[in-house]
Amino acid sequence: MAAKWYPVIDYVACVECGICSNFCPHGVYDKSKSPTPVVTNPLECVDHCHGCQKQCPAGAISYVGDDGNSGVSGCGCGCGDDGGSCCG
């Protein structure tokens, strides 16, 4: 898991659809707060996973530590890893 990679929500752009918090299989979001996405377990986020960002219809998710390189191998948990980037 990643200490320097986790999602950041732009609450101005967020439409509070709940897709990100319901999608994430790693427990990064507090599902009890859904549909408002609240990151409560940032250390559970997988380094270079863009899964929730790809699911967000509003484009309201960015990542601390994003260097623009999504070509890191996936997390291998079966959450949608296509072999090139985790979760998507």
C-alpha positions in Angstrom: 0.0 0.0 0.0 1.1 3.6 -0.5 2.2 6.2 2.1 2.6 8.9 -0.5 -0.3 8.1 -2.9 -4.0 8.7 -2.1 -7.1 10.4 -3.6 -7.9 14.0 -3.0 -11.5 15.1 -3.6 -12.4 18.4 -5.2 -15.6 19.0 -3.3 -16.5 22.0 -5.5 -16.5 19.7 -8.6 -17.9 16.6 -6.8 -21.5 15.7 -7.5 -21.7 13.3 -4.6 -22.8 10.3 -6.6 -21.0 7.8 -4.4 -19.4 5.9 -7.3 -15.8 6.3 -6.0 -16.5 5.2 -2.4 -18.6 2.3 -3.6 -16.1 1.3 -6.2 -12.9 1.2 -4.1 -12.2 -2.4 -2.9 -9.3 -1.2 -0.7 -11.3 0.6 2.0 -9.9 4.0 1.3 -13.3 5.7 1.7 -15.6 5.8 4.7 -18.7 4.1 3.1 -20.9 5.3 6.0 -20.4 8.9 4.6 -21.5 7.9 1.1 -22.5 9.5 -1.3 -20.1 12.1 0.0 -16.6 10.7 -0.6 -14.5 10.9 2.6 -11.0 9.5 2.5 -10.4 8.0 5.9 -7.8 5.3 5.2 -5.3 6.9 2.8 -2.6 4.3 3.6 -4.8 1.6 2.1 -4.7 3.2 -1.4 -2.6 1.3 -3.8 0.3 3.2 -5.3 -0.6 4.5 -8.8 -4.1 3.0 -8.7 -6.4 5.4 -10.7 -9.6 3.3 -10.2 -11.8 5.7 -8.4 -10.6 8.6 -10.6 -11.5 6.7 -13.7 -15.0 6.1 -12.3 -15.7 9.7 -11.3 -18.1 11.3 -13.8 -17.2 14.8 -12.5 -13.4 14.5 -12.7 -13.3 15.5 -9.0 -10.5 13.1 -8.0 -6.7 13.7 -8.1 -3.9 12.0 -6.2 -1.2 13.2 -3.8 2.0 11.9 -5.3 0.7 11.7 -8.9 3.6 12.0 -11.2 1.6 11.3 -14.4 3.0 7.8 -14.7 0.1 5.3 -14.5 2.1 2.5 -16.1 3.0 0.9 -12.9 1.8 -2.7 -12.5 -1.5 -3.2 -10.9 -2.3 -4.2 -7.3 -3.3 -7.7 -8.3 -6.4 -7.8 -6.0 -8.8 -8.5 -8.9 -10.4 -5.0 -8.7 -10.1 -4.4 -12.5 -6.3 -4.6 -13.0 -5.7 -4.7 -16.7 -2.0 -5.6 -16.3 -0.9 -2.1 -16.9 -2.5 0.1 -14.3 -4.5 -0.8 -11.2 -8.2 -0.7 -11.1 -9.0 0.3 -14.5 
